[in-house]
Amino acid sequence: MRERWLLELTQIPTAAGKEQRVIAWITEFVRQRPGLTLETLASGNLLLRLSTDTHDASDSHRPLYLSAHMDHPGFVVERIVAPTLVEAAFRGGVRAEYFPGARVRFFDRSDAAHEGKVLEKAPSTEGGFDHWLIELDAPVNPAAHASHTLARGDIGRWLFPPGELRDGQIHTDTCDNLAALAAGLFAMDELAASAHTDPAPGADRGRGHASTPTMRLLLTRAEEIGFIGAIAACRAGSIPRSARVIVLENSRSFSDSPIGAGPIVRVGDRVSVFSPGLTAAVAACAESLSVQAKQRGGSWLWQRKLMPGGACEASVFCTFGFESTCVCLPLGNYHNMGDLDAVQAGTHARPPTLGREFVSLDDFHNLVDLLVACATRLDQSPSFAQRLETLWQSHKEVLDER
């Protein structure tokens, strides 16, 4: 069931500022679960909480926030130039080499599809975005009813075959960031279910007691054009200053951060290094899961990496003074760009091609496990400062051996 939902969610059309279809899916997901509540925040961000979570921002405890963005690079229609010609802005980071001749599918307000091919870049850069001219396969009628034809503000994305699960991976339109978002949703769902059972001694699982952090899920908008939703959340005070924030992401995989080797506790990105204490605490949770799996005769994989291929919301939260880190899924075909290493190096032998993004299903399931563990165990492992104090007390006398 979890993988079916993952496949469904990651095929929903979305773009920066145009996340309404994802929001509708999440709203229905929460409506079916009395253990969860959903609130719309300033600027259209969402906050998901456990129904048992009654704390407010004035509480002195240190709540744990997950954060995941709801958008993906995509087109937004700016104008209908002619019945078969559309000018669309592209919101997000995809190299210009991938556009000419690429196939695009637009979605009107009734969710009808309009397909076409990218011709060339248009001269306009209104809104700070590159604009592209797309030739449609069939004409649209601008005079038709607004809900039954393509219009300004409708979104488009690359045209791919339907998503699929194969060879232990999901290949789909939008792993970044809907796969990580799904992991957050499923972790919250699992915590909601456990909140109605007796917790293990000392765990107080999911009940928001001081001994275990209250976990909430912040869902942000417009990340792909500069972390706009995360900035809005910080500026509006949507997160209490005492909060710790774990950003959920999909990050471009490299040879030293392979797909299938487990979710990644990300120590930093190309902009900054994240909060070391929180990063270490998350890593300790991951290591405890790995040790437990070995004791049972199995394996539970995870990685700890810098991941400098891009930037994420953790740098935003750190900049605004929050203790923040990131966990991510190693991602193939980052932003749908195939053979990206060769394209960046200029060594590709053929025109760049677009492809579905993909992540490992085992990595995804392990990410859900890790998030649940963070909600229940984050404060159980001694901090590095505590370990240093223990070391000092145990061995300080050797300094007198002179």
C-alpha positions as CSV (number, residue, x, y, z in Angstrom):
1,M,0.0,0.0,0.0
2,R,2.8,2.4,0.9
3,E,4.5,1.9,-2.5
4,R,1.2,2.4,-4.3
5,W,0.7,5.7,-2.6
6,L,4.3,6.7,-3.3
7,L,3.8,6.0,-7.0
8,E,0.5,7.9,-7.1
9,L,1.9,11.0,-5.3
10,T,5.1,11.2,-7.4
11,Q,3.1,11.5,-10.6
12,I,1.0,14.5,-9.5
13,P,1.7,17.6,-11.6
14,T,3.3,20.4,-9.5
15,A,5.4,23.5,-10.0
16,A,6.7,26.4,-7.8
17,G,3.6,28.4,-6.7
18,K,1.3,25.9,-8.4
19,E,1.2,23.1,-5.8
20,Q,-2.6,22.9,-5.5
21,R,-2.9,19.3,-6.8
22,V,-0.3,18.0,-4.3
23,I,-2.1,20.0,-1.6
24,A,-5.4,18.3,-2.5
25,W,-3.8,14.9,-2.4
26,I,-2.3,15.5,1.1
27,T,-5.6,17.0,2.3
28,E,-7.4,13.8,1.4
29,F,-4.7,11.7,2.9
30,V,-5.1,13.5,6.2
31,R,-8.9,13.5,6.0
32,Q,-8.9,9.7,6.1
33,R,-6.7,9.7,9.2
34,P,-8.2,11.0,12.5
35,G,-4.8,10.7,14.1
36,L,-3.5,13.6,12.0
37,T,-4.5,17.3,11.6
38,L,-3.6,19.7,8.8
39,E,-3.3,23.5,9.0
40,T,-2.8,26.0,6.3
41,L,-0.1,28.5,7.3
42,A,1.0,31.9,5.9
43,S,1.9,31.9,2.2
44,G,0.0,28.6,1.7
45,N,2.5,26.4,3.5
46,L,1.0,23.4,5.4
47,L,1.6,22.1,8.9
48,L,0.8,18.4,9.7
49,R,0.6,17.4,13.3
50,L,-0.5,14.5,15.4
51,S,-4.0,14.9,16.8
52,T,-2.4,14.2,20.3
53,D,0.0,17.1,19.8
54,T,-1.5,20.0,21.9
55,H,1.6,22.1,22.3
56,D,1.8,25.6,21.0
57,A,4.7,27.8,20.1
58,S,5.0,29.2,23.6
59,D,5.9,25.7,25.1
60,S,9.4,25.4,26.4
61,H,10.0,21.9,25.0
62,R,12.0,21.5,21.8
63,P,9.7,20.2,19.0
64,L,11.1,18.3,16.1
65,Y,10.0,19.6,12.7
66,L,10.4,17.8,9.4
67,S,10.3,20.0,6.3
68,A,9.6,18.9,2.8
69,H,8.8,21.0,-0.3
70,M,5.8,20.3,-2.6
71,D,7.1,21.6,-5.9
72,H,9.3,20.4,-8.8
73,P,10.8,22.2,-11.8
74,G,8.1,22.9,-14.3
75,F,6.4,25.1,-16.9
76,V,3.8,27.8,-16.2
77,V,1.8,29.1,-19.1
78,E,2.3,32.9,-19.6
79,R,0.3,33.4,-22.8
80,I,-1.4,31.6,-25.7
81,V,0.5,33.0,-28.7
82,A,-1.6,31.2,-31.3
83,P,-4.0,28.2,-31.2
84,T,-1.0,25.8,-31.4
85,L,1.7,28.0,-29.8
86,V,2.2,28.6,-26.1
87,E,4.8,30.7,-24.3
88,A,5.6,29.3,-20.8
89,A,8.0,30.3,-18.1
90,F,10.1,27.5,-16.6
91,R,10.4,27.7,-12.8
92,G,13.3,25.6,-11.6
93,G,16.8,24.5,-12.4
94,V,17.2,22.6,-15.7
95,R,20.1,23.2,-18.1
96,A,19.1,24.9,-21.3
97,E,20.6,22.1,-23.4
98,Y,17.7,19.8,-22.4
99,F,14.9,22.0,-23.8
100,P,14.9,22.2,-27.6
101,G,12.8,19.4,-29.0
102,A,11.7,18.1,-25.6
103,R,8.2,16.9,-25.3
104,V,5.9,18.6,-22.8
105,R,2.5,17.9,-21.3
106,F,0.4,20.8,-20.0
107,F,-2.6,20.3,-17.7
108,D,-5.6,22.7,-17.8
109,R,-7.9,23.4,-15.0
110,S,-10.1,20.3,-15.7
111,D,-6.9,18.2,-15.7
112,A,-7.1,17.6,-19.5
113,A,-3.7,17.1,-21.1
114,H,-2.3,19.3,-23.9
115,E,0.9,17.9,-25.4
116,G,3.6,19.6,-27.5
117,K,7.3,20.2,-28.3
118,V,9.7,22.9,-27.1
119,L,10.8,25.0,-30.1
120,E,13.1,27.7,-28.7
121,K,13.7,30.1,-25.9
122,A,11.5,33.2,-26.0
123,P,13.0,36.7,-25.4
124,S,11.0,37.4,-22.3
125,T,12.4,36.8,-18.8
126,E,9.3,38.2,-17.0
127,G,9.4,37.2,-13.3
128,G,13.1,36.3,-13.6
129,F,12.4,33.0,-15.4
130,D,13.4,31.8,-18.8
131,H,10.5,31.6,-21.2
132,W,10.1,29.0,-23.9
133,L,7.9,28.6,-26.9
134,I,6.1,25.3,-27.1
135,E,4.3,24.1,-30.3
136,L,1.1,22.1,-29.3
137,D,0.0,19.0,-31.2
138,A,-3.6,20.2,-31.3
139,P,-5.0,23.7,-31.2
140,V,-6.5,25.2,-28.1
141,N,-9.5,27.6,-28.2
142,P,-8.8,30.6,-26.0
143,A,-12.5,31.5,-26.3
144,A,-13.6,28.3,-24.8
145,H,-14.7,28.0,-21.2
146,A,-11.7,28.6,-18.9
147,S,-11.9,25.2,-17.2
148,H,-11.8,23.3,-20.5
149,T,-8.9,24.9,-22.3
150,L,-5.3,25.8,-21.7
151,A,-4.9,29.3,-20.1
152,R,-2.4,31.5,-18.4
153,G,-1.3,30.0,-15.1
154,D,-1.7,26.3,-16.1
155,I,1.3,24.1,-15.6
156,G,3.3,21.7,-17.7
157,R,6.0,19.2,-17.2
158,W,8.1,16.9,-19.3
159,L,6.3,14.1,-21.1
160,F,7.3,10.7,-19.8
161,P,5.7,7.2,-19.7
162,P,3.7,6.4,-16.6
163,G,5.7,5.9,-13.5
164,E,6.6,2.3,-12.5
165,L,8.2,0.2,-9.8
166,R,10.9,-2.1,-11.1
167,D,14.2,-3.6,-10.1
168,G,13.8,-2.3,-6.6
169,Q,13.4,1.3,-7.7
170,I,10.7,3.8,-8.5
171,H,11.0,5.6,-11.8
172,T,8.6,8.5,-12.0
173,D,8.1,12.1,-12.8
174,T,8.8,13.8,-9.5
175,C,10.9,12.0,-6.9
176,D,12.3,15.4,-6.0
177,N,10.7,16.2,-3.7
178,L,7.5,14.2,-3.5
179,A,9.2,10.9,-2.6
180,A,10.8,12.5,0.5
181,L,7.6,14.2,1.3
182,A,5.8,10.8,1.1
183,A,8.3,9.4,3.6
184,G,7.4,12.2,6.0
185,L,3.7,11.6,5.6
186,F,4.1,7.8,6.2
187,A,6.3,8.4,9.3
188,M,3.7,10.8,10.7
189,D,0.9,8.2,9.9
190,E,2.9,5.5,11.8
191,L,3.4,7.8,14.8
192,A,-0.3,8.6,14.8
193,A,-1.1,4.9,14.9
194,S,1.4,4.3,17.7
195,A,0.1,7.3,19.7
196,H,-3.0,5.3,20.5
197,T,-1.1,2.3,21.9
198,D,0.9,2.0,25.1
199,P,4.4,3.3,24.4
200,A,7.5,1.4,25.5
201,P,8.8,2.4,29.0
202,G,10.3,5.9,28.9
203,A,9.5,6.3,25.2
204,D,6.2,8.4,25.4
205,R,6.0,7.7,21.7
206,G,4.3,10.4,19.7
207,R,2.7,12.1,22.7
208,G,4.8,15.2,22.7
209,H,6.3,14.8,26.2
210,A,9.5,16.5,27.0
211,S,11.4,13.2,27.0
212,T,10.7,12.7,23.3
213,P,10.4,15.5,20.8
214,T,7.1,16.3,19.3
215,M,7.4,15.7,15.6
216,R,5.5,17.9,13.0
217,L,5.7,18.1,9.3
218,L,6.1,21.5,7.5
219,L,5.2,21.3,3.8
220,T,6.6,24.3,1.9
221,R,6.0,25.8,-1.5
222,A,8.2,27.2,-4.2
223,E,11.5,25.7,-3.1
224,E,12.7,25.2,-6.6
225,I,12.9,29.0,-7.3
226,G,14.9,29.9,-4.2
227,F,13.4,28.3,-1.0
228,I,10.5,30.9,-1.0
229,G,8.2,28.8,1.2
230,A,10.9,28.1,3.7
231,I,11.9,31.8,3.9
232,A,8.2,32.6,4.4
233,A,7.9,30.1,7.2
234,C,10.9,31.7,9.0
235,R,9.8,35.3,8.4
236,A,6.2,34.5,9.6
237,G,7.3,32.7,12.8
238,S,5.6,29.5,11.6
239,I,8.2,27.5,13.6
240,P,8.9,28.1,17.2
241,R,12.5,29.4,17.9
242,S,13.1,26.3,20.1
243,A,12.4,23.9,17.2
244,R,14.9,21.5,15.6
245,V,14.3,21.1,11.8
246,I,15.1,18.0,9.8
247,V,14.7,18.8,6.1
248,L,13.6,15.9,3.8
249,E,15.1,16.0,0.3
250,N,16.2,14.0,-2.7
251,S,19.8,14.8,-3.6
252,R,21.7,14.0,-6.7
253,S,23.6,10.7,-6.4
254,F,27.3,10.5,-7.0
255,S,29.7,7.6,-7.0
256,D,30.4,8.0,-3.3
257,S,26.7,8.4,-2.4
258,P,25.1,5.5,-4.4
259,I,21.5,4.8,-4.9
260,G,20.6,1.7,-2.9
261,A,23.1,2.2,-0.1
262,G,20.5,3.8,2.2
263,P,19.1,7.2,3.0
264,I,21.7,9.9,3.6
265,V,22.2,11.9,6.8
266,R,23.4,15.0,5.0
267,V,26.0,17.0,6.9
268,G,25.8,19.9,4.4
269,D,25.2,21.1,0.9
270,R,27.0,23.4,-1.6
271,V,26.0,26.4,0.5
272,S,26.6,25.5,4.1
273,V,27.4,22.9,6.7
274,F,24.4,22.0,8.9
275,S,24.0,22.0,12.7
276,P,26.5,19.4,13.9
277,G,24.7,18.4,17.1
278,L,21.5,17.7,15.3
279,T,23.2,15.9,12.5
280,A,25.1,13.7,15.0
281,A,21.9,12.9,16.8
282,V,20.2,11.8,13.6
283,A,23.2,9.8,12.6
284,A,23.1,8.1,16.0
285,C,19.5,7.1,15.4
286,A,20.5,5.7,12.0
287,E,23.4,3.7,13.5
288,S,21.1,2.3,16.2
289,L,18.8,1.0,13.5
290,S,21.7,-0.5,11.7
291,V,23.0,-2.3,14.8
292,Q,19.6,-3.7,15.7
293,A,19.2,-5.1,12.2
294,K,22.6,-6.8,12.4
295,Q,21.7,-8.3,15.8
296,R,18.6,-9.8,14.1
297,G,20.8,-11.2,11.3
298,G,19.7,-8.6,8.7
299,S,21.0,-5.3,7.4
300,W,19.7,-1.7,7.5
301,L,21.7,0.6,5.3
302,W,22.4,4.3,5.7
303,Q,25.0,6.9,4.6
304,R,26.5,10.1,6.0
305,K,27.6,12.5,3.3
306,L,28.1,16.2,2.4
307,M,26.1,16.1,-0.8
308,P,27.4,19.3,-2.5
309,G,25.5,18.9,-5.7
310,G,22.8,21.3,-4.7
311,A,21.4,23.4,-1.9
312,C,18.4,22.6,0.4
313,E,16.1,24.2,2.9
314,A,18.4,23.2,5.8
315,S,20.7,26.1,4.8
316,V,17.8,28.4,5.0
317,F,16.7,27.3,8.5
318,C,20.3,27.5,9.7
319,T,20.7,31.0,8.4
320,F,17.6,32.1,10.3
321,G,19.1,30.7,13.5
322,F,17.4,27.3,13.7
323,E,19.2,24.1,14.6
324,S,18.7,22.2,11.3
325,T,20.0,19.3,9.3
326,C,18.9,17.2,6.3
327,V,18.2,13.6,5.5
328,C,17.8,12.7,1.8
329,L,17.3,10.0,-0.7
330,P,20.1,9.6,-3.3
331,L,18.5,10.5,-6.6
332,G,19.1,9.5,-10.2
333,N,18.3,11.8,-13.2
334,Y,18.3,14.9,-10.9
335,H,15.7,17.3,-12.1
336,N,15.0,14.8,-14.9
337,M,18.3,15.5,-16.5
338,G,19.8,12.3,-18.0
339,D,23.6,11.8,-18.2
340,L,24.1,15.0,-16.3
341,D,27.8,14.4,-15.5
342,A,28.7,14.2,-19.2
343,V,26.5,17.2,-20.1
344,Q,28.2,19.3,-17.4
345,A,31.6,18.2,-18.5
346,G,30.8,18.7,-22.2
347,T,31.7,15.1,-23.1
348,H,28.2,13.9,-24.1
349,A,28.2,12.3,-27.5
350,R,24.5,13.0,-28.3
351,P,22.0,15.7,-27.5
352,P,21.0,15.7,-23.8
353,T,17.9,13.7,-23.1
354,L,15.4,14.0,-20.3
355,G,14.3,11.0,-18.1
356,R,12.2,10.0,-15.2
357,E,13.8,10.5,-11.8
358,F,14.5,7.4,-9.7
359,V,15.3,6.3,-6.2
360,S,15.7,3.0,-4.4
361,L,12.6,1.6,-2.7
362,D,14.7,0.2,0.1
363,D,16.3,3.6,0.6
364,F,12.7,5.1,0.8
365,H,11.5,2.5,3.4
366,N,14.6,3.0,5.4
367,L,14.0,6.8,5.4
368,V,10.6,6.2,6.9
369,D,12.2,4.0,9.6
370,L,14.8,6.7,10.3
371,L,12.2,9.5,10.7
372,V,10.1,7.4,13.1
373,A,13.3,6.6,15.1
374,C,14.1,10.3,15.2
375,A,10.7,11.0,16.8
376,T,11.2,8.4,19.4
377,R,15.0,8.2,20.1
378,L,16.6,11.5,19.1
379,D,17.4,12.5,22.7
380,Q,18.3,9.1,24.0
381,S,21.9,9.0,22.7
382,P,24.5,11.2,24.5
383,S,25.5,14.3,22.7
384,F,29.1,14.8,21.6
385,A,29.5,17.3,24.3
386,Q,28.4,14.7,26.9
387,R,30.8,12.2,25.4
388,L,33.7,14.7,25.6
389,E,32.9,15.3,29.3
390,T,32.9,11.5,29.9
391,L,36.2,11.2,28.2
392,W,37.7,14.0,30.2
393,Q,36.5,12.6,33.5
394,S,37.8,9.2,32.6
395,H,41.3,10.1,31.3
396,K,42.2,13.6,32.4
397,E,44.8,12.2,34.9
398,V,47.1,11.2,32.1
399,L,48.0,14.9,31.6
400,D,49.7,14.8,35.0
401,E,52.1,12.1,33.7
402,R,55.0,14.5,33.1
